[in-house]
Amino acid sequence: MTNILIDEAEPVTAPPDHELWDRLRSGDHLALGELFDRHADAVHAFAFRRTASWSTAEDVVQSTFLNTWRRFQRNPPGPLSTPTARGWLLVVAGNECRTLARTAARIRRLVERLPDPEPGADHSVDVAQRLDDERRMSAIHRAVDRLPRHERETLELVVWAGLTQAEAADALGVPVGTVKARLHRARRRFPDLVSSDFLQEPS
């Protein structure tokens, strides 16, 4: 009986974010694709909480990574100073949310001109769930939007996106103590905001 030796493939280790970041700084577009695969879901979740719209959140994801590529091509930032690029990307996503909010009417008109989809499976349950998610998220968003901008951004990064206080501080360019103080004030105000807005339907 012949013995057949089978070479076992070495496990592929995903490169850390700082390595992808350095590759991106040198113009490697494949590094951006790997960062997209790693962080797109976090950016999407963050954008949905900011906009209360699934479709707008998808737009934010695309524009976040597109503008990240443009930024690295035009004026690359310095080396990554944290273990993950997530905080940096979420700050970019926050800027994109504000930009898209200013052009929301134009986007809605564009969507309305798209042709209706072909008849297919009944997705009414999924659609209803998505609409309910958007309604509830919109109520929360109205409450959070009444916070001062610097407190709102800090709350979004730490509470919604799950960054550590140190990661949020690095992404926002402020000391950790400032992040802690902002969170304390935001959490103290937020229950009153929710109680006054959460159950109200949009006018």
C-alpha positions in Angstrom: 0.0 0.0 0.0 1.4 3.3 -1.1 1.7 6.1 1.5 0.6 9.4 0.2 1.8 12.5 2.0 -0.6 15.4 2.0 0.8 18.8 2.6 -1.3 20.6 5.0 -1.9 24.2 4.1 -0.5 26.7 6.5 -3.3 28.7 8.2 -3.7 32.1 6.7 -3.4 34.8 9.3 -5.3 38.0 8.6 -3.0 41.0 8.7 -3.6 43.5 11.5 -5.2 46.8 10.8 -2.0 48.8 11.2 -0.4 46.7 8.4 -3.4 47.3 6.1 -3.2 51.0 7.1 0.4 51.2 6.0 -0.3 49.4 2.8 -3.1 51.8 2.1 -0.8 54.7 2.8 1.5 53.3 0.1 -1.4 53.2 -2.4 -2.5 49.5 -2.1 -6.2 49.4 -3.0 -6.4 45.8 -2.0 -5.8 46.9 1.6 -8.9 49.1 1.5 -10.9 46.0 0.4 -9.6 44.1 3.4 -10.5 46.9 5.7 -13.9 47.1 4.1 -14.5 43.3 4.7 -13.4 43.8 8.3 -15.3 47.0 9.2 -18.2 47.5 6.8 -20.7 45.9 9.1 -19.7 48.2 12.0 -19.9 51.2 9.7 -23.3 50.2 8.5 -24.7 49.6 12.0 -23.3 53.0 13.1 -24.8 54.7 10.1 -28.2 53.2 10.6 -28.3 54.4 14.2 -27.3 57.9 12.9 -29.8 58.1 10.0 -32.6 55.6 11.0 -32.6 54.5 7.4 -31.3 51.2 6.0 -30.9 52.5 2.5 -29.1 55.7 3.7 -26.8 53.5 5.9 -25.8 51.6 2.8 -25.0 54.8 1.0 -22.9 55.9 4.0 -20.9 52.7 3.9 -20.0 53.2 0.2 -19.2 56.9 0.6 -17.1 56.2 3.7 -14.7 53.8 2.0 -14.7 55.8 -1.2 -13.7 59.0 0.5 -11.2 57.1 2.7 -9.5 56.0 -0.5 -9.5 59.5 -1.9 -8.1 60.9 1.4 -5.2 58.4 1.3 -4.5 59.2 -2.3 -4.6 63.0 -1.8 -3.1 63.4 1.7 -2.4 60.2 3.6 -2.8 60.4 7.4 0.0 59.3 9.6 0.6 55.7 11.0 -2.4 54.1 12.8 -1.9 54.8 16.5 -4.6 52.3 17.8 -5.0 48.5 17.2 -8.0 49.0 14.9 -9.0 51.5 12.2 -12.6 51.2 13.2 -12.7 54.5 15.2 -11.1 56.4 12.3 -13.6 55.0 9.9 -16.6 55.8 12.1 -15.6 59.4 12.4 -15.5 59.5 8.5 -18.9 57.8 8.5 -20.3 60.4 10.9 -19.2 63.1 8.5 -20.8 61.2 5.6 -24.1 61.0 7.5 -24.2 64.8 7.9 -23.4 65.2 4.2 -26.1 62.8 3.1 -28.6 64.4 5.5 -28.2 67.7 3.6 -29.0 65.9 0.3 -31.7 63.5 1.5 -34.5 65.1 -0.6 -32.4 64.6 -3.8 -31.7 61.0 -3.0 -35.4 60.3 -2.3 -36.4 61.7 -5.6 -33.8 59.5 -7.3 -35.1 56.4 -5.6 -38.7 57.3 -6.6 -37.7 57.2 -10.2 -36.3 53.7 -10.1 -38.4 51.0 -11.7 -40.5 48.7 -9.5 -38.9 45.3 -8.9 -40.1 42.2 -10.7 -42.9 40.3 -8.9 -41.3 37.7 -6.6 -41.5 36.2 -3.2 -43.6 38.0 -0.5 -41.2 40.1 1.5 -44.0 42.0 3.4 -42.9 40.6 6.8 -39.3 41.7 6.2 -40.3 45.1 4.9 -42.6 45.6 7.9 -39.8 44.7 10.3 -37.4 47.1 8.6 -40.0 49.9 8.7 -40.6 49.2 12.4 -36.9 49.2 13.0 -36.5 52.5 11.2 -39.5 54.1 13.1 -38.0 53.1 16.5 -34.5 54.2 15.5 -35.9 57.5 14.2 -37.4 58.2 17.6 -34.2 57.4 19.4 -32.3 59.5 16.8 -34.5 62.5 17.5 -33.7 62.2 21.2 -30.0 61.8 20.7 -29.9 64.6 18.2 -30.9 67.0 21.0 -27.5 66.4 22.7 -24.7 68.8 22.0 -22.7 67.6 19.0 -19.5 66.7 20.9 -21.5 64.6 23.4 -23.6 63.0 20.7 -20.5 61.9 18.7 -18.9 60.5 21.8 -22.1 58.6 22.8 -22.4 57.2 19.2 -18.8 55.9 19.1 -18.7 54.4 22.6 -22.3 53.3 23.3 -23.6 52.5 19.8 -20.4 51.4 18.0 -18.7 49.7 21.0 -15.4 51.6 20.8 -13.4 51.7 24.0 -13.0 55.1 25.6 -9.4 55.2 24.5 -10.3 54.3 20.9 -13.0 57.0 20.9 -10.6 59.5 22.3 -8.0 58.7 19.6 -10.6 58.9 16.9 -12.0 62.3 18.1 -8.5 63.7 18.9 -9.3 64.4 22.6 -8.0 63.1 25.9 -9.6 60.1 27.5 -10.8 62.2 30.4 -12.7 64.4 28.0 -14.5 61.3 26.6 -15.4 60.2 30.1 -16.8 63.6 31.0 -18.8 63.7 27.8 -20.3 60.3 28.4 -21.2 61.2 31.9 -23.1 64.3 30.8 -24.7 62.5 27.9 -25.9 59.6 29.9 -27.3 61.9 32.6 -29.3 63.8 30.0 -30.3 60.9 27.7 -33.1 59.3 29.9 -35.0 62.6 29.9 -34.6 62.9 26.1 -35.9 59.4 25.5 -38.9 59.8 27.8 -40.0 63.0 26.0 -39.3 61.8 22.4 -39.2 58.0 22.2 -43.0 57.4 22.0 -43.7 60.3 19.7 -44.4 59.7 16.1 -42.7 61.9 13.5 -44.8 64.9 12.6 
